[in-house]
Amino acid sequence: MKIAGAVLILIGLGFLLIGGIPYNKTENVAQFGGLKMQVTEKREVTVPPIVSGLVVLVGAAMLFAGGKKPAA
């Protein structure tokens, strides 16, 4: 549980710093026999800061609540 909490904190902080996930999309525009014309677009999936903050909070809750042992 502690490991999952730490991973969630790192993912949330990463999304807060980066802001999203960039990727390239390649699309065929035309094809004449063996000749292809392609266009590559740079796109990004944005992650709202509120979602990143919630991921950090959930990770912190898992990190601190995961290590407690019941009292005997």
C-alpha positions as CSV (number, residue, x, y, z in Angstrom):
1,M,0.0,0.0,0.0
2,K,2.9,2.3,0.7
3,I,4.5,1.6,-2.6
4,A,1.3,2.4,-4.5
5,G,0.9,5.6,-2.5
6,A,4.4,6.7,-3.4
7,V,3.9,5.9,-7.1
8,L,0.6,7.9,-7.1
9,I,2.4,10.9,-5.5
10,L,5.1,10.8,-8.2
11,I,2.6,10.4,-11.0
12,G,0.5,13.4,-9.7
13,L,3.6,15.6,-9.3
14,G,4.8,14.6,-12.7
15,F,1.5,15.6,-14.3
16,L,1.5,18.9,-12.3
17,L,5.0,19.7,-13.7
18,I,4.5,18.5,-17.3
19,G,0.8,19.3,-17.7
20,G,0.0,16.4,-20.1
21,I,1.2,13.6,-22.2
22,P,2.6,14.6,-25.6
23,Y,2.3,12.2,-28.6
24,N,2.6,12.3,-32.4
25,K,-0.3,11.3,-34.8
26,T,0.6,10.2,-38.3
27,E,-2.1,10.3,-40.9
28,N,-2.1,9.2,-44.6
29,V,-3.1,12.1,-46.8
30,A,-2.8,10.6,-50.3
31,Q,-1.5,7.4,-51.9
32,F,-0.5,7.1,-55.5
33,G,0.7,3.5,-56.2
34,G,3.7,2.9,-54.0
35,L,4.0,6.6,-53.1
36,K,2.5,7.7,-49.8
37,M,2.0,11.2,-48.5
38,Q,1.8,11.4,-44.7
39,V,1.2,14.3,-42.2
40,T,2.5,14.1,-38.6
41,E,0.8,16.2,-36.0
42,K,2.1,16.9,-32.5
43,R,-0.7,16.5,-30.0
44,E,-1.1,16.5,-26.2
45,V,-3.5,15.0,-23.8
46,T,-3.8,17.5,-21.0
47,V,-4.4,16.5,-17.4
48,P,-6.2,19.2,-15.4
49,P,-4.3,20.4,-12.3
50,I,-7.2,19.5,-10.0
51,V,-7.0,15.9,-11.1
52,S,-3.2,15.9,-10.5
53,G,-3.7,17.4,-7.1
54,L,-6.3,14.7,-6.2
55,V,-3.9,12.0,-7.3
56,V,-1.3,13.4,-5.0
57,L,-3.8,13.6,-2.1
58,V,-4.9,10.0,-2.6
59,G,-1.3,8.8,-2.8
60,A,-0.4,10.7,0.4
61,A,-3.4,9.1,2.2
62,M,-2.4,5.6,1.0
63,L,1.2,6.3,2.0
64,F,0.4,7.3,5.6
65,A,-2.5,4.9,6.2
66,G,-0.9,1.9,4.7
67,G,1.8,1.2,7.3
68,K,-0.3,1.2,10.5
69,K,-0.6,-2.1,12.3
70,P,-3.6,-2.9,14.6
71,A,-3.1,-2.5,18.3
72,A,-3.0,-5.8,20.2
